[in-house]
């Protein structure tokens, strides 16, 4: 929340802040210039957020001593900080604002403790507290919190011989990207809400061999099939997304986030499950632990009936249907078969990705797809074959699933591409484009989405796989399953300095 604060409107703004809080919630307040948000600010703000339920930050006016940037820019410096709930534009003194808001606690830096503090009289007048602290000095650098969200194309390496073998230029992929705008895509599958808890590594416990960390910041993203839907919209598609959710805060977060991404969100509430949520605890750019909050039972018959009716309506004006299955109950076999039958009747191209991870699953149950994109393990689990070579696995899975194109993703070893031409299975391999990934969790989603859309737009499997590999390389260059954009892919296609075979 960003409001203009002056002596006329200060009461109105304070009332709005209070109205947004629950009756028993406490409020902390911090003010400052915030020309640049540095680690010291983050330590202070995190400490303040821990003292109350709601943190309000006031950004001083342009007339305040020490200010050297316009107030709008300084407000933008503070807004992205996840543990700040309200950011206000101060046009009066912090003491005056405190007197109107009456926060439970006001926090100032430790260096102010021995100085004259006008805020003291303001908090004394209503029984509040003024606390001095600079926060935990163990806090990692600001770069730790900022670098992970940015795409770093310098780590991407594009193979040159593959396009030559298959008769296309890398630059031609921009033309394929241009055809994706306005494509009507339906995505159905398991929604996941991903939480990334950035931690400071403290060390080893002295009592037992346990790693000790201090949580610093939590960032939350929409993942799973929701990420596939968001990625598709990022490349210009009009997207309808169908999924199961619980009646909880995670589902409300997903709705808000997906609607901001431009995705038409069609959730079906199942009161017997929470919205699937996965927490990743990370330190020094590595994931230490993942905690899954989920149920895996299939949706009941009535919910399946409602989902089928809703998807059936969407298929009448749809170009591409994507099944994004994590085997968490959204896509039981009867529902998959019924949706696929209706998609075929409407002439809608279909593609599927079914993740096994540590659970069971069978990607071959998605039959008659234009594209399947399992990992090697998922392909072997589907066939119960852990000894045959990849060529045999590819041939058997292609026949069992009756798919036209099969791309087996191999992690750091890239992808194995298989396509059926004139009754003969042809194959080729692409290496991984990014040898230094930050977070591999979104690689499969972005590859699946980009390559499926490219196939629907008229690309062949070789071009589609190359574009999908580019999308995956950019996705793993940052932490969190943030939607890719056409501009990011075009920028990488134009980048010529980091290519190899």
C-alpha positions in Angstrom: 0.0 0.0 0.0 1.4 3.4 -1.0 -0.4 6.5 0.2 0.3 10.3 0.2 0.8 11.3 3.8 0.2 14.9 4.9 -1.5 16.5 7.8 -4.9 16.5 6.1 -4.9 12.9 5.1 -2.7 11.2 7.7 -5.8 10.1 9.8 -7.4 8.5 6.7 -4.3 6.6 5.8 -3.7 5.4 9.3 -7.3 4.2 9.5 -6.9 2.3 6.3 -3.8 0.5 7.6 -5.6 -0.4 10.8 -8.6 -1.6 8.9 -6.4 -4.0 6.9 -5.2 -5.6 10.2 -6.9 -8.2 12.3 -8.3 -6.8 15.6 -5.5 -8.5 17.7 -2.6 -7.8 15.3 0.3 -5.6 16.5 2.0 -3.0 14.3 5.7 -2.0 14.0 6.9 1.2 12.3 10.2 2.1 10.8 11.0 5.3 8.9 14.0 6.4 6.9 15.4 7.9 3.7 16.2 4.6 1.8 18.3 6.2 -0.9 19.7 2.7 -1.4 18.4 -0.4 0.4 21.6 -2.1 1.8 22.1 -5.1 4.1 21.9 -2.8 7.1 18.4 -1.7 6.2 17.3 -5.3 5.7 18.7 -6.3 9.1 16.8 -3.5 10.7 13.6 -4.1 8.9 13.7 -7.9 9.5 14.2 -7.2 13.2 11.3 -4.8 13.2 9.1 -7.3 11.4 9.8 -9.9 14.1 8.6 -7.5 16.8 5.0 -7.3 15.6 2.5 -8.9 13.2 2.4 -6.0 10.6 5.4 -3.9 9.5 4.7 -0.3 8.2 7.7 1.6 6.6 7.6 5.3 6.2 9.8 6.9 3.4 10.8 10.4 4.3 10.0 13.4 2.1 12.4 14.8 -0.5 13.0 17.8 1.9 14.6 15.5 4.6 18.3 16.0 5.1 20.4 13.3 3.5 17.9 12.5 0.7 19.5 12.4 -2.7 16.9 10.5 -4.8 13.2 11.3 -5.6 10.7 9.9 -3.2 9.1 7.7 -5.9 12.4 5.9 -6.5 13.0 5.4 -2.8 9.5 4.0 -2.4 10.3 1.5 -5.2 13.4 0.5 -3.2 11.3 -0.6 -0.3 8.2 -2.1 -1.9 9.8 -5.5 -3.0 10.9 -6.4 0.5 8.7 -9.4 1.4 8.3 -8.8 5.1 7.2 -5.2 4.7 3.4 -5.0 4.7 2.7 -1.3 4.1 5.0 1.4 2.5 3.8 5.0 3.1 4.9 8.3 1.7 5.8 10.7 4.5 5.1 14.3 3.9 5.0 15.1 7.6 7.4 14.2 10.4 7.7 10.5 11.5 6.6 11.6 15.0 3.4 13.1 13.7 2.6 10.0 11.7 3.4 7.8 14.8 1.0 9.9 16.9 -1.8 9.2 14.4 -1.0 5.5 13.7 -0.1 4.5 17.3 2.0 1.5 16.3 2.7 -1.0 19.1 6.4 -0.6 18.6 8.7 1.9 16.7 12.1 0.7 15.7 15.2 2.8 15.1 18.8 1.9 14.5 21.1 1.2 17.4 23.2 4.3 16.6 20.2 6.6 17.6 20.0 5.2 21.1 22.1 8.0 22.7 20.6 10.8 20.6 17.6 13.0 21.0 14.6 11.0 19.6 11.4 13.0 19.0 9.6 9.7 18.5 10.0 8.9 22.2 7.4 11.6 23.2 5.0 10.3 20.5 5.1 6.7 21.7 5.0 7.7 25.4 1.7 9.6 24.8 -0.2 6.4 24.0 1.9 3.8 25.7 3.9 2.4 22.8 7.5 1.3 22.8 10.6 2.7 21.1 13.2 0.1 20.5 16.8 0.5 19.2 18.4 -2.3 17.3 20.5 -2.8 14.1 19.2 -6.4 13.7 21.3 -9.5 13.4 24.8 -8.9 12.2 25.0 -12.4 10.7 22.9 -11.3 7.8 24.3 -12.3 4.4 24.9 -9.7 1.8 22.2 -8.1 -0.2 23.5 -9.8 -3.4 22.5 -13.1 -1.9 18.9 -12.0 -1.9 18.8 -10.2 -5.2 21.0 -12.2 -7.6 18.9 -15.4 -7.6 15.9 -13.8 -9.2 17.7 -12.4 -12.2 18.3 -14.2 -15.5 22.0 -14.5 -16.3 22.4 -15.2 -20.0 26.2 -15.3 -19.6 25.9 -18.9 -18.4 24.0 -20.1 -21.5 25.9 -22.0 -24.2 24.1 -22.6 -27.5 25.2 -25.6 -29.6 25.8 -24.7 -33.3 26.1 -28.0 -35.1 22.6 -29.2 -34.2 20.8 -26.4 -36.2 23.1 -27.2 -39.1 22.2 -30.9 -39.0 18.5 -30.1 -39.1 18.5 -27.2 -41.6 17.7 -24.1 -39.6 19.4 -21.0 -38.3 19.1 -20.1 -34.6 17.9 -16.6 -35.6 14.9 -18.2 -37.3 13.5 -19.2 -33.9 12.5 -15.6 -33.4 10.0 -16.1 -36.2 8.6 -19.1 -34.4 8.3 -17.0 -31.2 6.3 -14.4 -33.1 3.7 -17.1 -34.0 3.0 -17.8 -30.4 1.2 -14.6 -29.6 -2.6 -15.1 -29.3 -2.3 -18.9 -29.2 -5.2 -20.3 -27.2 -3.8 -22.7 -24.6 -5.6 -24.8 -22.0 -3.5 -26.2 -19.2 -4.8 -28.8 -16.7 -2.8 -30.3 -13.9 -1.5 -30.1 -10.4 -0.9 -26.6 -8.9 2.1 -26.2 -6.6 3.0 -23.2 -4.4 6.7 -23.0 -4.0 8.3 -21.2 -1.0 12.0 -20.4 -1.1 13.4 -19.7 2.4 16.8 -18.0 2.0 18.9 -18.8 5.1 22.2 -17.6 6.6 24.4 -20.7 7.3 25.3 -20.5 11.0 27.3 -23.7 11.2 27.1 -27.1 12.9 25.2 -27.7 16.2 27.5 -28.4 19.1 25.0 -30.9 20.6 24.6 -33.1 17.5 25.6 -33.3 13.9 22.8 -30.9 12.7 23.3 -28.0 10.2 22.0 -24.8 11.8 20.6 -21.9 9.6 18.8 -18.6 10.3 15.9 -17.8 8.0 16.3 -14.4 6.3 13.7 -14.0 3.7 10.9 -16.1 2.2 9.9 -15.7 -1.5 6.8 -17.5 -2.8 6.1 -18.5 -6.4 3.4 -20.4 -8.3 4.8 -23.7 -9.5 3.8 -27.0 -11.0 1.1 -26.8 -13.7 0.5 -23.2 -12.6 4.0 -22.3 -13.7 3.4 -24.0 -17.1 0.3 -21.8 -17.5 2.2 -18.6 -16.5 5.1 -19.5 -18.8 2.6 -19.9 -21.7 1.1 -16.5 -21.1 4.6 -15.0 -20.9 5.2 -16.1 -24.5 2.0 -14.5 -25.6 -0.7 -17.2 -25.2 -4.3 -16.7 -24.0 -4.3 -19.3 -21.2 -7.1 -21.2 -19.3 -5.8 -23.1 -16.3 -7.7 -25.8 -14.6 -6.6 -27.4 -11.3 -7.4 -28.6 -7.8 -6.9 -26.4 -4.7 -7.7 -26.5 -1.0 -9.7 -23.7 0.7 -6.6 -22.0 2.1 -4.2 -19.1 1.8 -2.0 -20.8 -0.7 -4.9 -21.1 -3.2 -5.7 -17.4 -2.7 -2.1 -16.5 -3.3 -2.1 -18.6 -6.5 -5.2 -17.0 -7.8 -3.9 -13.5 -7.2 -0.5 -14.3 -8.7 -1.8 -16.1 -11.8 -4.4 -13.3 -12.5 -1.5 -10.8 -12.3 0.3 -12.9 -14.9 -2.8 -12.8 -17.1 -3.9 -16.4 -16.7 -7.6 -17.3 -16.5 -7.6 -19.3 -13.3 -10.3 -22.1 -13.0 -9.8 -23.8 -9.6 -11.9 -26.6 -8.2 -11.9 -26.7 -4.4 -11.4 -30.0 -2.7 -12.0 -29.7 1.0 -10.2 -32.9 1.7 -6.7 -31.6 0.7 -4.6 -28.5 1.2 -3.2 -26.7 -1.8 0.1 -28.4 -2.6 2.9 -26.4 -1.1 6.6 -27.1 -1.2 9.2 -25.3 1.0 12.8 -25.1 0.0 15.4 -24.0 2.6 18.4 -22.6 0.8 21.8 -21.2 1.9 24.7 -20.1 -0.2 22.8 -20.7 -3.4 22.1 -24.4 -2.5 18.9 -26.1 -1.4 19.5 -27.8 2.0 16.0 -29.3 2.6 12.6 -29.5 0.9 9.4 -29.9 2.9 6.2 -31.0 1.0 2.7 -30.2 2.3 0.3 -32.2 0.1 -2.2 -35.0 -0.4 -2.1 -37.4 -3.3 -5.6 -39.0 -3.5 -7.7 -38.6 -6.6 -10.4 -35.9 -6.8 -13.9 -37.4 -6.2 -16.3 -38.2 -9.0 -18.3 -34.9 -8.7 -15.2 -32.7 -8.9 -14.0 -34.7 -11.9 -17.4 -34.2 -13.5 -17.2 -30.4 -13.0 -13.7 -30.3 -14.3 -14.5 -32.2 -17.4 -17.5 -30.0 -18.2 -15.4 -26.8 -17.7 -12.5 -28.1 -19.8 -14.9 -29.3 -22.5 -16.3 -25.8 -22.9 -12.8 -24.4 -23.3 -11.7 -26.9 -25.9 -14.2 -25.6 -28.4 -12.0 -22.5 -28.9 -8.6 -24.0 -28.0 -5.5 -24.5 -30.1 -3.4 -26.5 -27.6 -4.1 -28.7 -24.5 -1.3 -29.3 -22.0 -1.5 -32.0 -19.4 0.9 -31.1 -16.5 0.7 -34.0 -14.1 2.6 -34.4 -10.8 0.4 -37.4 -9.7 -1.1 -35.5 -6.8 -4.7 -36.4 -7.7 -5.8 -33.8 -10.2 -5.6 -36.1 -13.3 -7.0 -39.6 -12.5 -7.1 -41.9 -15.6 -10.8 -41.7 -16.3 -10.6 -37.9 -16.4 -7.5 -37.9 -18.6 -9.2 -40.3 -21.1 -12.4 -38.3 -21.2 -10.6 -35.0 -21.8 -8.3 -36.5 -24.4 -11.3 -37.9 -26.3 -13.0 -34.5 -26.4 -9.8 -32.8 -27.4 -9.4 -35.2 -30.3 -13.0 -34.6 -31.4 -12.3 -30.9 -31.5 -9.1 -31.2 -33.4 -7.0 -29.8 -30.5 -3.3 -30.7 -30.3 -2.3 -32.4 -27.0 1.0 -32.7 -25.1 1.8 -34.1 -21.7 4.4 -34.1 -19.0 3.9 -36.4 -16.0 6.5 -36.1 -13.2 7.3 -39.0 -10.9 10.0 -37.5 -8.7 10.0 -39.7 -5.6 6.4 -40.8 -6.2 4.9 -43.3 -8.6 3.6 -42.5 -12.0 3.1 -43.6 -15.6 3.7 -41.1 -18.4 2.6 -43.7 -20.9 -1.0 -43.3 -19.7 -1.2 -40.1 -21.7 -1.8 -41.6 -25.1 -1.9 -40.1 -28.6 0.0 -37.0 -27.6 1.9 -34.9 -30.1 4.6 -34.6 -27.5 5.7 -36.3 -24.3 8.6 -35.0 -22.2 9.5 -37.4 -19.4 12.8 -37.6 -17.5 14.8 -40.8 -18.0 13.6 -42.1 -14.7 10.0 -41.3 -15.5 10.4 -43.2 -18.8 11.9 -46.2 -17.1 9.3 -46.2 -14.3 6.5 -46.2 -17.0 8.1 -49.3 -18.6 9.4 -50.9 -15.4 12.7 -51.2 -17.2 15.9 -50.1 -15.5 18.4 -52.0 -17.5 17.8 -51.4 -21.3 19.6 -48.7 -23.2 17.9 -45.4 -23.9 17.3 -46.2 -27.6 15.2 -49.3 -26.5 13.5 -47.2 -23.8 12.6 -44.5 -26.4 11.2 -47.0 -28.9 9.1 -48.9 -26.4 7.7 -45.8 -24.8 6.9 -44.2 -28.1 4.9 -47.4 -29.1 3.2 -47.8 -25.8 2.0 -44.2 -25.6 1.4 -43.9 -29.3 3.1 -40.5 -29.3 4.5 -38.7 -32.3 7.4 -37.0 -30.5 9.2 -38.1 -27.3 11.8 -36.0 -25.7 13.6 -37.6 -22.7 15.1 -35.0 -20.5 18.5 -36.0 -19.0 19.3 -33.2 -16.6 22.9 -32.0 -16.9 23.3 -34.2 -20.0 20.6 -32.4 -22.0 17.8 -34.1 -23.9 17.3 -37.1 -26.2 14.8 -36.2 -29.0 12.8 -39.0 -30.7 10.3 -38.5 -33.5 8.4 -41.0 -35.6 8.8 -40.3 -39.4 7.3 -42.6 -42.0 7.1 -45.4 -39.4 10.8 -45.1 -38.4 12.0 -43.6 -35.1 14.6 -40.8 -35.7 16.6 -39.4 -32.8 19.2 -36.8 -31.9 20.6 -35.2 -28.7 21.0 -31.7 -27.5 23.4 -31.0 -24.6 22.3 -28.9 -21.6 22.5 -25.2 -22.6 23.3 -24.0 -19.0 26.2 -25.8 -17.3 25.8 -23.6 -14.1 22.1 -23.7 -13.0 21.0 -21.9 -9.9 17.7 -23.8 -9.5 16.6 -26.7 -11.7 13.0 -27.0 -10.4 11.5 -25.1 -13.3 13.5 -26.6 -16.2 11.1 -29.3 -17.2 8.1 -27.0 -17.0 9.6 -24.3 -19.3 11.0 -26.9 -21.8 7.6 -28.6 -22.0 5.6 -25.4 -22.5 8.0 -23.7 -25.0 8.5 -26.8 -27.2 4.8 -27.7 -27.2 3.7 -24.2 -28.2 6.4 -24.2 -30.9 5.1 -27.5 -32.4 1.6 -26.1 -32.4 2.9 -23.0 -34.2 4.4 -25.1 -37.0 7.9 -25.8 -35.9 9.4 -29.2 -36.4 10.5 -31.2 -33.4 14.2 -30.2 -33.9 13.4 -26.5 -33.8 10.8 -26.9 -31.0 13.4 -28.8 -28.9 16.0 -26.2 -29.4 13.6 -23.4 -28.4 12.5 -25.5 -25.4 16.2 -26.0 -24.4 16.7 -22.3 -24.5 13.7 -21.7 -22.3 15.0 -24.2 -19.8 18.5 -22.7 -19.8 17.1 -19.3 -19.0 14.8 -20.7 -16.4 17.5 -22.5 -14.4 19.7 -19.4 -14.4 17.6 -17.9 -11.6 15.8 -19.1 -8.5 12.1 -19.6 -8.6 9.7 -20.6 -11.3 9.1 -17.1 -12.6 7.3 -16.8 -16.0 9.7 -16.5 -19.0 8.9 -13.8 -21.5 9.4 -13.6 -25.3 11.8 -10.7 -24.8 14.1 -12.8 -22.7 14.2 -15.6 -25.3 14.7 -13.1 -28.1 17.6 -11.5 -26.2 19.3 -14.9 -25.8 18.7 -15.9 -29.4 20.5 -12.6 -30.4 23.4 -13.3 -28.1 26.3 -14.7 -30.1 29.2 -14.6 -27.7 28.5 -17.8 -25.8 28.0 -20.6 -28.3 29.6 -24.0 -28.7 28.9 -27.6 -29.7 
